[in-house]
């Protein structure tokens, strides 16, 4: 769900998007955007668990990802507790897999395990992190639409709890490799239920025209008229080296509306029931994926974990009763919803530039027939698209505040940009910041825990930032920031 807020006429600019209200107080923190424990101290400086951002900059430099370990753990527990409570009477609880693709390091894997969650991985590299952290393979899943033979072997070496198979060809490869090893692979089939998720095209993953999953649509070119999903079920049950655990779907990411999740659950449960009737097999597990949205701007209103859980449980309960089947064991895969708001990125301001933009006469009530010039300020920081590629990839919106001090200056429409040689190098497209922002100020951008460090790059040979975890007044590096020497180490000089 996403709310729309009104916009104040004071200092309002027609260059700003309609949803962007002029803040009544530029120094106030909009709580849904921030981790618990983030607050301004008595000096007006942003602090996490009492550690001011100036101290974090002094110790670790900028740019810097600043993560609240307590907040991460609390959000992980909230999902586990809420879904276990909601599904207790349906299937005895839920298996919660943290989606490691959102952000992964060995410390996070250990937090996940300690909070009773499992881990979802999407590559051999992510499996390597899981292995190094020591989480039992039985608590790990492997995704991916194009798994290599090496990744399949590693999954079997680690005795993974599940390999989520994405195609008929991959199912055959997994079966062949497991058979040659004299082992049995525990497999789930990823299906595309044809549900349209209300999110960006690039992160909607359950419609037909994309790379993921086995289609549930009947294949009219096939003589038997079977869907790819049904073919996969029939094939999987014929392989002696495959243990078919159940079905999986994931409709997309950063989703606020509940309708898509409900529709996907109904479709998969009906398919599961039809397979039970047709092939006399009972598939014991159903993974309904993740994709729960978080707040990136003040107008985003994400649903609490308990509300999501109760809504999904009601659909599963009623659908199973209607179909006359026992509910399979349900699992989910939150990632962004756990790590996203636990983290903010800290930058130092450098160059500032103000531009004048003519707004069309039609946008200026009371000035019919006249263009009016408005200003937009560009605030450059010491990072950019190398540490947050989401704005250039998905037109993602973020917010920002001055973190090193408070200000009583008037708000000015600003665009926070990075230092890369790209005009699309935008960190925050539209935000009101104080008129007196100056070089040397620290800016904090909340909600950067998911898919920022994970998508980071060395574009223009910038070293990737470190990640600092703060807990109970103590800060420590959990991912070391790169150095120029790190960048040069792989250059063979020939």
N, C-alpha and C positions, 0 to 999 in steps of 0.2 A: 504494500500500500504506500502511496506517496501523497503527501499533503501539499496543498498550494497555499502559500502565505501571501497576504497583501504586501504592497510595497509603499513605503513612506514617500511622500512628495519631497521631503527635505533632502537635498543633495542628490535626489534621484536622477539617473541618467537614462535616456532612451537607448544608450549603447549597452546597458545591462540587460540580461535575459529577464523575462517576466517573473520568474520564480525567485529572483535574487532581491530580497528585501534589504533596505539600508538598516544595519544593526542599530538598535537604540543605544547600545553600549559596546564599543569596539573591544573593550577589555574583558568582557564576560565570555566564559567558556560555555558553548552549547553542549550540554552533558552527553547526549547520545553519540557525539562524534569522538569522545575521548575515553581512554581507559580510566577505570576507577583508580584513584590515587593521584591523578593529574589535577593540579590546582595552582593558583598564583600564591606566592608566599607574601610575607609582610612587605617585602621590598617591591612587590608588583611583578616579580619574575616568575615565569612558568617553572614548575617543579614537579617531579614524579617521586612519590614517596619521600618527599622532603629534599630531594637532590635537585638543585637549581640547574637550568639548562646551561648557564655559563660554566658551571663546574664540569658538566658532561662535555662541553666543547673543549675545555682546558685539558681534560684527560684524554679524550678520544678524537678530537677534531670534528670537522664538518665537511661534507654532509655526513649524517649519522642517523641510522635507524635506532629509535629508542623504544624498547618493548617492556611492558609491565608483565613480569612473570606471574604475579598474583592475578592480574586480570585475565591472562590466557587460561590459567588453571580454573578460575571461577567460571568462565564461559564454557570450558570443556565439561566441568561438573554439571553446569546448568542443563546442557543438552542431554547428558547421560541421565541425570535425575528426572528431567521432564519427560523424556521418551520412555524410560523404564516405568515410571508411574502411569503414563497414559496407556501403555500397552500391556501392563501386568496381567490383566484379566483376559487379554486376547491371545497372546503368544508367550507370556512369561517374561516380557521385557524386550529390549532392543539392543542390537550390537551397533555401537557408534564407532565408525571409522573416521579418524581425522584425515582429511584430504591433504596429504603432504605436498602436493603440487603448489598449494597456496604459499607455503613457506616451510622449509625443512632444514633442520640441522640436528646434530646428535642430541643437543640439550633438549630441543623440542620433542624429539622422539621419547626421551626419558620422561618428560612431563606428561606426555600422552599416556604412556604406560602406567605411570604412577597414579593418574586420575581415572584409571580403569577403562580407557578407550583403546581401540585398535588403530591400525595405521593402513592407509590407502596409499599406494605408490603408483607411479606411471612410467618408470624407466629402470634400467639397470643401475644407473647412478643413484636413484632414490633408494633402490634396494640396498646398495652399498652403504648408504647412510644408516638405514635401518639395521643392517647387520652389524655395523660398527657400534651402534648404540646398544646392541644386545637385546632388542625386543624379540620375543619368541616368534619364529616364523609362522606358527599357527595363528598369530594375531595380525598377520600382514596380508594384504591383497595386492595384486598386480594388475593394473589397467594398461591400455594402450591399443591403438588400432593397427600397429605395425611392429609387433614384438619381434625381436631378433631371436635366432636360435640360442644365442648366448644368454639372452634374458630369460628365455624359457628354461634353459638348463639351470641358471642361477635360482630361479623360483623353485625348481625341484630340489636343488641342493639345500636350499633354506627351509624346505618342507612347508611352503606357504599354505596358509589356510584356504586361499582361493586364488585362482587365475581367472580374470574376467575376460572371456573370449569375445572377440568383436566381429568375427566373420566365419563362414564355413571353411574357407581355406585355412584360417588360423586354427580352427578346431581340429582339422586333420593333422596339422603340423604338431600341435600339442600332443595329440593322441599318439602320433608316430614316435616323437622323442621320448615320451613317457614309456611307451611299449619297449623301445630299444634299451631303456634303462632298467626295465623290469619293475617299473613303479606305476602308481596310479596318481593321476593329476586331478585335484579337486577343482572343478570348473563351474563358473556361472556364465550364463549367456546374456550378453548385453543386447537389449532390444530397443528399437526406435518406435515408440508408440504413436508417432504422428501428432504429438501435442505441440501447439504453438506456444512457446514461452514468451512472455512480454518482457524482452530484454534486447540487448544489442545483437544484431545478426551473427556476429562472430562468436558469441558465447551462448547461443541457443543451439542445443545439441540433440533435440528429439524429433525434429522434422525430417522428412524423407531425404531431401536434397542436401546431404552433408556426409562426411566421411565415417561417422561413428555408427556402429551397431548393425544388428540384423533387423530387416524390415518386417513388420507385422502385417503389411499389406499383402493381400493375395496376389500371387504371380500369375497373371493371365496367360503368360507365354509358356508356363510349365504345364505339362499334360495333366498332372495330378492336381494342379491348381493350388499347390501348397505355398505358403509364405516362406521366406528365407528363415524366419524364426522357427516355424514348425519343422522345416527340413533339418535345422540344427538340433532341435530336440530329438528327432528321430535318429539322426546320425550319432549324437552323443550317447544315447542309450545303447547303441550297437557296438561302441568301442569298449573293449575290456579294460583299457588303460585309462578310462575317464570315469570319474565319479561326478555325476551331474547334481550339483547342489541346488540349483534354482535359477532364478531370473534376476536381471539387473536392468535398471534404466536411470537415465540422468537427463532431465529436460533442459538444463541450462544453468546459468549463473546470474547472481545479483537480481533475484526474482522476489517481488514483494507480494504479488497477488497469489492467493491460495488455490485458485481454480485449476491451474495446470497440474499441480501436484496431485490433487484429488482425481482428476481425469486420468492421469497416468496410472495411478494406483488401481482404479477401476478396470482399466484396459488390461493391465498385467494380471490382475486376479482372475478376470474372465478367461484370459488366455491360459493361465495355469489350470483353471478348472476344466477347460476343454481338452487340454493335454492329459489330464488325469482320467477323463472319461474315455478319450480316444485310444490312449496307449496304456492305460491302467498303471500309470506311474504317479507317485506323489512326490512333488518337488518341495523339499522342506524349507527353502529359504527364498526370500524376496527382498532385494535391495532397491530402495526408492531414491537413492542418490542424495544429492545435496543441492546447493545453489541458493540458499537462503540469503536474502539481501541484507546489507548493513547501511548505516548512515554515512554518507560522504559529504553531504551538505545539510544545512539546517532544515530543508524541506523533506528530507528522507525520513520516513517513519517505519523502521523495521518492526516486525512482529517478535515478541518475546518467544523464547524457545518453548515455554509451556503452552502458549497459544498455538504454535505450529503443531506441537505434538498432539494436543487434544483434537485439533481439526483433522489431522491425518488418521488418528486412531478411530475417530467416528466413521470415517469413510471405509477404512479396512473392516471395522466391526460390522457395519451394515451390509457391505458388499459380500463378505464371507457368509453372513446369515442368509442373504438372498440367494447365493449360489449353492448353499448347503455344503460348504467345505470348511474344514478346519483352517484357521489362519496359519500361513507359513511363519517361520521366524523372520521378523522384520529387521533390516539393517538400514542405516542412513550414513551419509558421508559429508558432514559439515566441515568446511575448511575456512573460507573467508569469514563465516559467522563466528568463528572462535578466535582467529588470529587478527582479522582485519583491524578492528577498533582497539586492539591491545597495543598498537604501535603508532608513533608519529615520527615524521622525518624532520630533523633539525638542519636548517640551512643558515648560512651567513649571507646577508645582503651585500651586493657589490654595486654595480652601475644602475642608475635610475634614469629614465627617459620619459618625457611627457609628449604625447602626440595629440594633434587636434583632428577631430573627425567630424565631418558634416553629416548631420542627421536629416533625412528627407523631411520636407515640409509636412507631409501627411502624419508624421509622428510627433508633431509639435502643436498641440492644441493652443489656440490663441495666437499662432504665428502663421496663419494660412498663407500659402504662397511663398514662404520664406524658409530657406535652409538655416538651421541654427548650428553653430559649432560647439561641440562638447569635447572634453578632454578625457583621455585614458592614459594612465601611467603604467609604464613597464618597469617592473621590479626584478632585476636579475639576481639570481642566487648562484651558489657555487656547486650546484649539481644540475639536475635536469632530466632529460629523457634517458640518460644512462642509468639512473636509479629509479625512475618512474616512467615506464613506457606506456602506461595505460591511457593517458590523455591523447597521445598521438595514434594509438591503436584503436581505441573504442570511443573517442570523444568523451572520455570519462571526466566528470566534474569532481573537484575537490574544494576544500576550504583552506584558509590560512589565517594565522594571527601573528602579531608581533609578540615574540616570546620573551625577549630580554628585558622588557619594561612595559609599563602601562603608558597610555597617552591620552591627553584630553583634546587632541587635535580633531578637526573635522574629518569625516570619512571621505575618501576619494576612490573612485572606481579604478581598480588596478588589475594588472595581468602579471602573474608571477611566471617568469620564464627562466630557462636554464642558460648554460654557457656554451651549448653546442652549435655547430655551424648548420643549423636547420631553422627555418622560420616556424616550423611546427613544433619546436622544442618548448612546449608550454607545460608548466607544472600545475598552475591554477588559472583557468581561462578568465574567470570573472570573480572578483572579490573586492569588498570595500575594506581598505586599510587606512590607517591614519595619514593625513597629509604630511606629517613630519617624519615618515619613515626615511631612514638614512643609511648610507653605507656603514657596515659594521653591526647593524641591528641583526638579531637572530629572528628568523621566522620558523614557525612550526606548522607542518601540514599533517592533520590527523588522518587516521584511517588508512595508513600505508603498510599495514602488516601483511596484506595478501597481494600476491602477484606484482610486487614492486621489486624487492630484492630478488625474487625468483626469476623475473624477466630482465634483470639488470644486465648491462653490457659494458664493454670498454670502448664505446664509440668515442672518436677523437683521442683515444688512448687515455681516457680518464680511468683511474683506479676505482673499483667498486667500493662503496662504503662498508664500514663495519656495522655489526648489529650488537647493541648493548642491551643486556637484560638487567632490569632493576627489580629488586625485591627487598622490601622492608628496610629501605634506606641504604642499600648496598648495590653498587653497579659493577657488572663484570662483562667482558667481551664474550659473546658466544659464537660470533663469527668475526674473525679478524679482518679489518679493512685491508685492501690490497695496497701494495707499494709499487713505485715505478720499477723496482727490481723484479717484482713478480711479473710485470708485463713483459719485461725484457728476457726473462728466463726461458721462454719458449721460442724466442727468436734465434734461429740457428746460425745466423750470421754468414750464410753462404748464398 
